[in-house]
Amino acid sequence: MKITKFLNINIEPAPPELELEIEMQCREIMKADDLVDIKRYCTHLVRKKFDQDIFMASILNRLIDSLSSSGLKFFTSSFGILSIS
């Protein structure tokens, strides 16, 4: 299932150029023979994903704080993530 909306924000599909770049990088990884470098690369990706997750959580918390302090009502009943009154 592909997510097309998050927090009432439409998620645009990636442009073809970006999809091609990702596909080319994946193919480079798949044809590599050096398992040590592949493991090093994968652990680097896991750490970077963690950093991005923390960053996104911080942004969402800031958004929630901003909406709640301004007295705005934010309803997300369609996907049930949060509801601020």
N, C-alpha and C positions, 0 to 999 in steps of 0.2 A: 504494500500500500504506500503510495507516494503522498506525502504531506504537501498540500498546496496552500495552506493558510495556518498562521500561528499568531495568536493574540490579535486576531482580526486584521492581520497584515498579510497580503497576498505574497506568496513566495514565487518569484518568477523563475521560469526554467533557465538553466544555464545556457549561455550562447554556444553555438556549435564549435567555435574556436576553443573555448575552454574545455568542452567535452573531448575534443580531439587531443588537446594537451594532456589531459588526465589519462586518456587511453594510451597515448605514446609512453607516458611515464610508467604505467602499469605493465606494458609490454617489455620495457627495459628491465624492470624488476624481475619479471617472470623468466627472462632469458639469462639472467645473471647466474653464474656458477659459484660464486664466492659466498658460502653460507655465513661466514663470520660478518662480512659487510652487510648482508641482508638482515641478519639479527640485529646488528648495530643500528641500521636504518629503522627497523621496526620498533625497537625500543625508543628511539628518538621520536618517532611518530606518536607512540603511546604517551610519552611525556608532554609533547606539544598539544595533543588532544586534551590532556588533563588541564593544561594551562588555559586552553580555549574554553573548556567547560567552566572553570572557575571564573573567567572573565565574563562569560554569558550569564552565569548565576549572579554576579555582582551587578551587571546591567539590569537584569530583571528585578532584583531587589531594589535598585534605585528607582526604577519605573514604578514599582508598587508603592514605595515610600512617597514618591512624588504625587501619584494619583490619590493616595489616601490623605496626604497632608493638604491637598488642594480641594478636597471635598468632592471630587468628581466620582461618579459612579461608573464602574467598569464591569460589564457583565460579559462572561464568556461561557454562557450556558451551552453553546454548541459544542465545546470541547472540554468544558469543566475544569479548566486549569486554576482559575482564581476568581473570586468575586469580592469586590471591595464596595462597601456602602458608604 
